[in-house]
Amino acid sequence: MATLIFGPPVIGIYRISLHCLIRLCATYSLIFFVSGLLAACRQPDNDHITIRWNGNRAIGISIPSHSLQSVPVDSLDQLLSVRLADKETAIAGNYQRVDNDIIFEPVVPFTRGLHYVVWLRNSRLDEIIIPNLSTNDQPALLAIYPSQDSLPDNLLKIYLRFSRPMREGQSQKYITLLRNKTDKLSGVFLDLQPELWNADRTLLTLWLDPGRIKRDLQPNKLLGTPLRIGNQYQLTVSADWTDEQGATLQKPVTKTFLSVQRDSLLPAPAQWTMQKPVAGSAQPLQVAFGEALDYSLLMETLHIFQPDGQPVSGKWLLSDEEKRGSFKPDEAWKMGRYSLQIENRLEDLAGNNLNRPFDRDITRKRVGSTAHPVVQLFFTIQ
């Protein structure tokens, strides 16, 4: 009777308890699994080499120290090396220990799109690929100076202005000069190593061979001048030229110009004209040079001084094919007598500076020659 009354409820309770226990175990298992998964996702991956960035530039790599098998810090540069994937020569750079990692910074930042391999002793430790930039992230050739399309046949320099730092040592590969659209010329530009870049490698100076420009020198007698009067020339910069990040130029750029008669006259600041601003304004001072002058030297050799001798801070802008300059001061002009000081190294397009012509007869003694470090032009602000 007892079995008949109490048996079924006990069995039911037991079955319910077992079912709950199974569900509880499954729930806790799921919680532990999710927690472990989240912990794994948050766990930093310290097993691989990572790239160190400064803006868009890959300036180094970070190597987990545990992968170096306790290599002494003072032996890193002997036992550890970073190489291009297909090269055996190690890339020059510096190693240092920072926290738990070894940092390698190459002398020249890594190149986009290239593969690098890290070696420990004679064993391949890891490989890294520097990703390419996006297709629309490219440098541009902003300007070619001189801006004129008629240039003297004794032209001395050409400047290339880029939008961002370019890779050095490339000009001979990516610059071509054609005469009359048919003759590809060689030996026109000096192959200078290192090349003549400004500090941030955005302005390159190309020198036409001075030995061919100066008359009576052997290169001039054998080869003649780089440019010949009456001929048309096309200077082309290839789109394959890469910047320091490995990105190529947006497009090729060609400058066409005509070679005209040589220029043997010195620049003449005494003949320059000025359009003066008024006191209390920040209007620019306008200066007309009367001829095209050297682009880079114009930006370096012109200085404005206040009546008390203090320099006036501001910025020069060039226009009219480098025949005019405007100086915009950082502060309003005050009344008084100012001076425009011009360094004597300022040149025209043929390299003639304020004191001497570029191409002169060195056998003839210069009579009454005086070399002044600067030429001053005075103007009054009212």
Residue pairs with C-beta under 8 A, 6 or more apart in sequence:
46 64
46 66
46 100
47 64
47 67
48 64
48 126
49 61
49 62
49 63
49 64
49 118
49 125
49 126
49 128
50 61
50 62
51 58
51 60
51 61
51 62
51 110
51 128
51 130
52 58
52 59
52 60
52 61
52 62
52 103
52 105
53 59
56 133
56 137
56 245
57 109
57 244
57 245
58 109
58 110
58 112
58 130
59 105
59 106
59 109
59 110
60 93
60 103
60 104
60 105
60 106
61 82
61 103
61 104
61 110
61 116
61 118
61 128
62 98
62 101
62 102
62 103
63 80
63 101
63 102
63 103
63 104
63 118
63 125
63 126
64 100
64 101
64 102
65 97
65 100
65 101
65 102
66 100
67 120
67 125
67 126
68 80
68 102
68 120
69 120
71 79
71 80
71 120
73 95
73 96
73 97
76 95
76 102
77 95
79 120
79 121
80 95
80 102
80 104
80 118
80 119
80 120
80 125
81 90
81 91
81 118
81 119
82 90
82 91
82 93
82 104
82 106
82 116
82 117
82 118
82 119
83 89
83 90
83 91
83 116
83 117
83 119
84 91
84 114
84 115
84 116
84 117
85 114
85 115
85 116
85 117
85 127
91 106
91 107
91 116
92 106
92 107
92 108
93 104
93 105
93 106
93 107
94 104
94 105
95 102
95 103
95 104
96 102
96 103
97 103
104 118
108 244
109 244
109 245
110 116
110 130
111 130
111 242
111 245
111 246
112 130
112 131
112 132
112 133
112 245
112 246
112 247
113 129
113 130
113 131
113 132
113 246
114 129
114 130
114 246
115 127
115 128
115 129
116 127
116 128
116 129
116 130
117 124
117 126
117 127
118 124
118 125
118 126
118 127
118 128
119 125
130 246
132 246
132 247
133 245
133 246
133 247
137 247
138 247
138 248
138 249
138 250
139 162
139 163
139 164
139 166
139 243
139 247
139 248
139 249
139 250
140 162
140 163
140 249
140 250
141 160
141 161
141 162
141 163
141 237
141 249
141 253
142 161
142 162
142 163
143 159
143 160
143 161
144 158
144 159
144 160
144 161
144 235
144 237
144 253
144 255
145 158
145 159
145 161
145 295
145 296
145 322
146 155
146 158
146 292
146 295
146 321
146 322
146 349
147 292
147 295
147 321
147 322
148 257
148 292
148 321
148 322
148 349
149 256
149 257
149 258
150 257
150 258
150 260
151 227
151 257
151 258
151 259
151 260
151 349
152 259
152 260
152 261
152 262
152 263
152 349
152 350
153 225
153 227
153 228
153 229
153 259
153 260
153 261
153 262
154 213
154 225
154 227
154 262
154 263
154 264
154 350
154 351
154 358
154 359
155 208
155 226
155 227
155 259
155 349
155 350
156 207
156 208
156 210
156 213
156 347
156 349
156 350
156 351
156 358
157 205
157 206
157 207
157 208
157 294
157 296
157 349
157 351
158 205
158 206
158 208
158 235
159 203
159 204
159 205
159 206
159 295
159 296
160 203
160 204
160 206
160 237
161 202
161 203
162 201
162 202
162 203
162 204
162 243
163 202
164 202
164 243
165 200
165 201
165 202
165 243
165 244
166 197
166 201
166 202
166 204
166 241
166 242
166 243
166 244
167 241
167 242
167 243
167 244
168 194
168 195
168 197
168 201
169 193
169 194
169 195
170 241
170 242
171 189
171 195
171 204
171 206
172 189
172 191
173 238
173 241
174 237
174 238
174 240
174 241
175 189
175 206
175 235
175 236
175 237
175 238
176 184
176 235
176 236
176 238
177 184
177 185
177 188
177 189
177 233
177 234
177 235
177 236
178 184
178 185
178 233
178 234
178 236
179 185
179 228
179 231
179 232
179 233
180 231
180 232
181 232
181 234
185 226
187 209
187 223
188 208
188 209
188 226
189 206
189 207
189 208
189 209
190 206
190 207
190 208
190 209
190 210
192 207
195 204
196 204
196 205
196 206
196 207
197 203
197 204
197 205
198 296
201 244
203 296
205 296
208 226
208 227
209 219
209 226
210 351
210 358
211 217
211 218
211 219
211 220
212 219
212 220
212 223
212 224
212 225
212 226
213 220
213 225
213 226
213 351
213 358
213 359
214 220
214 358
214 359
215 359
216 361
227 233
227 259
228 259
229 259
229 260
229 261
229 262
230 258
230 259
230 260
231 258
231 259
232 256
232 257
232 258
232 259
233 256
233 257
233 258
233 259
234 254
234 255
234 256
235 254
235 255
235 256
235 257
236 252
236 253
236 254
237 249
237 252
237 253
237 254
238 249
238 252
239 248
239 249
239 250
239 251
239 252
240 248
240 249
241 248
241 249
242 248
242 249
262 350
262 359
263 348
263 349
263 350
263 352
264 350
264 352
264 357
264 359
265 348
265 352
265 357
266 348
266 352
266 353
266 354
266 355
266 356
266 357
267 289
267 291
267 293
267 346
267 347
267 348
267 352
267 353
267 354
268 290
269 342
269 354
269 375
269 377
270 377
271 290
272 287
272 288
272 289
272 290
272 377
273 287
273 288
273 290
274 285
274 286
274 287
274 288
274 340
274 377
274 379
275 285
275 286
275 287
275 288
276 285
276 379
276 380
276 381
277 283
277 284
277 285
277 333
277 381
278 333
278 381
278 382
279 332
279 333
279 334
279 335
279 381
279 382
280 332
280 333
280 334
281 332
281 333
282 328
282 329
282 331
282 332
282 333
283 328
283 333
284 317
284 326
284 327
284 328
284 329
285 304
285 326
285 327
285 329
285 340
285 379
286 324
286 325
286 326
287 302
287 324
287 325
287 326
287 327
287 340
288 320
288 323
288 324
289 322
289 323
289 324
289 325
290 323
291 323
291 348
292 321
292 322
292 323
292 348
292 349
293 322
293 323
293 346
293 347
293 348
293 349
294 322
294 346
294 347
294 348
294 349
295 318
295 322
297 345
297 346
297 347
298 316
298 318
298 322
298 325
298 346
299 316
299 318
300 343
301 342
301 343
301 345
301 346
302 316
302 325
302 327
302 340
302 341
302 342
302 343
302 346
303 311
303 340
303 341
303 342
303 343
304 311
304 312
304 314
304 327
304 329
304 338
304 339
304 340
304 341
305 311
305 312
305 338
305 339
305 341
306 312
306 334
306 336
306 338
307 334
307 336
307 337
307 338
312 327
312 329
312 338
313 329
313 330
313 331
314 327
314 328
314 329
314 330
315 327
315 328
315 330
316 325
316 326
316 327
317 325
317 326
317 328
318 324
318 325
319 325
319 326
333 381
334 381
335 381
335 382
336 380
336 381
337 378
337 379
337 380
337 381
338 378
338 379
338 380
338 381
339 376
339 377
339 378
339 379
340 376
340 377
340 378
340 379
341 374
341 375
341 376
342 354
342 374
342 375
342 376
342 377
343 354
343 373
343 374
344 353
344 354
344 355
344 371
344 372
344 373
344 374
344 375
345 353
345 354
346 353
346 354
347 353
347 358
350 358
350 359
351 358
351 359
352 358
354 372
354 375
355 369
355 370
355 371
355 372
356 366
356 369
356 371
